[in-house]
Amino acid sequence: MLIANKVDLPNKVITSEMGAEYARQNGMGFLEVSAKTDLNIAAAFRNLISSIYSAVNESKFAETREASPSVHITDAQPANKKPKKGCCK
């Protein structure tokens, strides 16, 4: 997966088309993100985790996955999460 960061900046050196074409030529997915505006951040992590999970399941490690604990990822926030105070919310 090729992830282009800082897409919120006005003067891109690499265009979206260039990034997508490079990713296609190299057999990768492509996603543009911005940590500043939170654009596609959650999607990037979901895609990366999904890609890793698929790669592990398709590999020689697939034989041992029955013995491994499962991890389920959701967008839900924990019920006991307290709101942050200060500058970083």
MODELLER restraints for C-alpha pairs under 7 A, 6 or more apart:
rsr = mdl.restraints
at = mdl.atoms
rsr.add(forms.Gaussian(group=physical.xy_distance, feature=features.Distance(at['CA:1:A'], at['CA:28:A']), mean=4.88, stdev=0.5))
rsr.add(forms.Gaussian(group=physical.xy_distance, feature=features.Distance(at['CA:1:A'], at['CA:29:A']), mean=4.56, stdev=0.5))
rsr.add(forms.Gaussian(group=physical.xy_distance, feature=features.Distance(at['CA:1:A'], at['CA:30:A']), mean=5.82, stdev=0.5))
rsr.add(forms.Gaussian(group=physical.xy_distance, feature=features.Distance(at['CA:2:A'], at['CA:23:A']), mean=6.21, stdev=0.5))
rsr.add(forms.Gaussian(group=physical.xy_distance, feature=features.Distance(at['CA:2:A'], at['CA:28:A']), mean=6.32, stdev=0.5))
rsr.add(forms.Gaussian(group=physical.xy_distance, feature=features.Distance(at['CA:2:A'], at['CA:29:A']), mean=6.01, stdev=0.5))
rsr.add(forms.Gaussian(group=physical.xy_distance, feature=features.Distance(at['CA:2:A'], at['CA:30:A']), mean=4.86, stdev=0.5))
rsr.add(forms.Gaussian(group=physical.xy_distance, feature=features.Distance(at['CA:2:A'], at['CA:31:A']), mean=6.51, stdev=0.5))
rsr.add(forms.Gaussian(group=physical.xy_distance, feature=features.Distance(at['CA:3:A'], at['CA:30:A']), mean=5.88, stdev=0.5))
rsr.add(forms.Gaussian(group=physical.xy_distance, feature=features.Distance(at['CA:3:A'], at['CA:31:A']), mean=5.00, stdev=0.5))
rsr.add(forms.Gaussian(group=physical.xy_distance, feature=features.Distance(at['CA:3:A'], at['CA:32:A']), mean=5.74, stdev=0.5))
rsr.add(forms.Gaussian(group=physical.xy_distance, feature=features.Distance(at['CA:3:A'], at['CA:33:A']), mean=6.89, stdev=0.5))
rsr.add(forms.Gaussian(group=physical.xy_distance, feature=features.Distance(at['CA:4:A'], at['CA:31:A']), mean=6.24, stdev=0.5))
rsr.add(forms.Gaussian(group=physical.xy_distance, feature=features.Distance(at['CA:4:A'], at['CA:32:A']), mean=4.60, stdev=0.5))
rsr.add(forms.Gaussian(group=physical.xy_distance, feature=features.Distance(at['CA:4:A'], at['CA:33:A']), mean=5.94, stdev=0.5))
rsr.add(forms.Gaussian(group=physical.xy_distance, feature=features.Distance(at['CA:5:A'], at['CA:32:A']), mean=6.07, stdev=0.5))
rsr.add(forms.Gaussian(group=physical.xy_distance, feature=features.Distance(at['CA:5:A'], at['CA:33:A']), mean=4.87, stdev=0.5))
rsr.add(forms.Gaussian(group=physical.xy_distance, feature=features.Distance(at['CA:5:A'], at['CA:34:A']), mean=5.46, stdev=0.5))
rsr.add(forms.Gaussian(group=physical.xy_distance, feature=features.Distance(at['CA:6:A'], at['CA:33:A']), mean=6.41, stdev=0.5))
rsr.add(forms.Gaussian(group=physical.xy_distance, feature=features.Distance(at['CA:6:A'], at['CA:34:A']), mean=4.77, stdev=0.5))
rsr.add(forms.Gaussian(group=physical.xy_distance, feature=features.Distance(at['CA:6:A'], at['CA:35:A']), mean=6.90, stdev=0.5))
rsr.add(forms.Gaussian(group=physical.xy_distance, feature=features.Distance(at['CA:7:A'], at['CA:32:A']), mean=6.40, stdev=0.5))
rsr.add(forms.Gaussian(group=physical.xy_distance, feature=features.Distance(at['CA:7:A'], at['CA:33:A']), mean=6.05, stdev=0.5))
rsr.add(forms.Gaussian(group=physical.xy_distance, feature=features.Distance(at['CA:7:A'], at['CA:34:A']), mean=5.54, stdev=0.5))
rsr.add(forms.Gaussian(group=physical.xy_distance, feature=features.Distance(at['CA:8:A'], at['CA:34:A']), mean=5.99, stdev=0.5))
rsr.add(forms.Gaussian(group=physical.xy_distance, feature=features.Distance(at['CA:20:A'], at['CA:30:A']), mean=5.68, stdev=0.5))
rsr.add(forms.Gaussian(group=physical.xy_distance, feature=features.Distance(at['CA:23:A'], at['CA:29:A']), mean=5.98, stdev=0.5))
rsr.add(forms.Gaussian(group=physical.xy_distance, feature=features.Distance(at['CA:23:A'], at['CA:30:A']), mean=5.89, stdev=0.5))
rsr.add(forms.Gaussian(group=physical.xy_distance, feature=features.Distance(at['CA:31:A'], at['CA:44:A']), mean=6.98, stdev=0.5))
rsr.add(forms.Gaussian(group=physical.xy_distance, feature=features.Distance(at['CA:32:A'], at['CA:40:A']), mean=6.95, stdev=0.5))
rsr.add(forms.Gaussian(group=physical.xy_distance, feature=features.Distance(at['CA:33:A'], at['CA:39:A']), mean=5.21, stdev=0.5))
rsr.add(forms.Gaussian(group=physical.xy_distance, feature=features.Distance(at['CA:33:A'], at['CA:40:A']), mean=5.09, stdev=0.5))
rsr.add(forms.Gaussian(group=physical.xy_distance, feature=features.Distance(at['CA:33:A'], at['CA:41:A']), mean=5.94, stdev=0.5))
rsr.add(forms.Gaussian(group=physical.xy_distance, feature=features.Distance(at['CA:34:A'], at['CA:41:A']), mean=6.95, stdev=0.5))
rsr.add(forms.Gaussian(group=physical.xy_distance, feature=features.Distance(at['CA:35:A'], at['CA:41:A']), mean=6.62, stdev=0.5))
rsr.add(forms.Gaussian(group=physical.xy_distance, feature=features.Distance(at['CA:56:A'], at['CA:62:A']), mean=6.50, stdev=0.5))
